[in-house]
């Protein structure tokens, strides 16, 4: 269960100042950690980066097909 609470900054600062040195160190460590990206997102990026790509030959064929279709569509 997750609960969100709106705490004014000054009140939050006062609470942090009352922490013991070990609690402050633990808080600093938590705040300095890099956010962990979900594994699924990493897998998705890997999938995109390792996916198929078009080479110049493929792009030329696509362009020729587009021109051919455009010509076909404009002929009446």
C-alpha positions in Angstrom: 0.0 0.0 0.0 1.3 3.4 -0.9 0.3 6.7 0.8 1.3 10.1 -0.3 1.4 13.0 2.1 2.0 16.7 1.4 4.5 18.0 3.9 5.7 21.6 3.7 9.5 21.9 3.0 10.3 23.8 6.2 8.5 21.1 8.3 10.3 18.4 6.4 13.6 20.2 7.0 12.9 20.4 10.7 12.2 16.7 10.8 15.4 15.8 9.0 17.4 18.0 11.5 16.1 15.9 14.4 17.5 12.7 12.9 20.5 11.0 14.5 23.7 11.0 12.5 23.3 7.4 11.5 19.8 8.1 10.3 21.0 11.1 8.4 23.7 8.9 6.8 21.1 6.3 5.8 18.9 9.1 4.4 21.8 10.5 2.3 22.6 7.0 1.0 18.9 6.5 0.0 18.8 9.9 -1.7 22.1 9.5 -3.6 21.2 6.1 -5.1 20.5 6.0 -8.8 16.9 5.0 -9.5 16.7 1.4 -10.5 15.1 0.9 -14.0 12.8 -2.0 -14.2 14.1 -5.1 -15.9 11.3 -5.0 -18.5 12.4 -1.6 -19.7 16.0 -2.7 -20.0 14.9 -5.7 -22.1 12.8 -3.4 -24.3 15.7 -1.1 -24.9 17.9 -4.1 -25.7 15.3 -5.4 -28.1 15.1 -2.0 -29.9 18.9 -1.6 -30.1 19.4 -5.2 -31.4 16.5 -5.1 -33.8 16.7 -5.2 -37.6 17.8 -2.2 -39.5 17.4 -1.1 -43.1 20.5 -0.8 -45.3 20.9 1.4 -48.3 19.6 -1.3 -50.6 16.4 -1.7 -48.6 15.8 2.0 -48.5 16.3 2.3 -52.2 13.8 -0.5 -52.8 11.2 1.2 -50.5 11.7 4.5 -52.3 11.2 2.8 -55.7 8.0 1.1 -54.4 6.7 4.4 -53.1 7.3 6.1 -56.4 5.6 3.2 -58.3 2.6 3.3 -56.0 2.4 7.1 -56.3 2.5 6.8 -60.1 -0.1 4.1 -60.1 -2.4 6.2 -57.9 -2.2 9.4 -60.0 -2.9 7.5 -63.3 -6.6 7.7 -64.1 
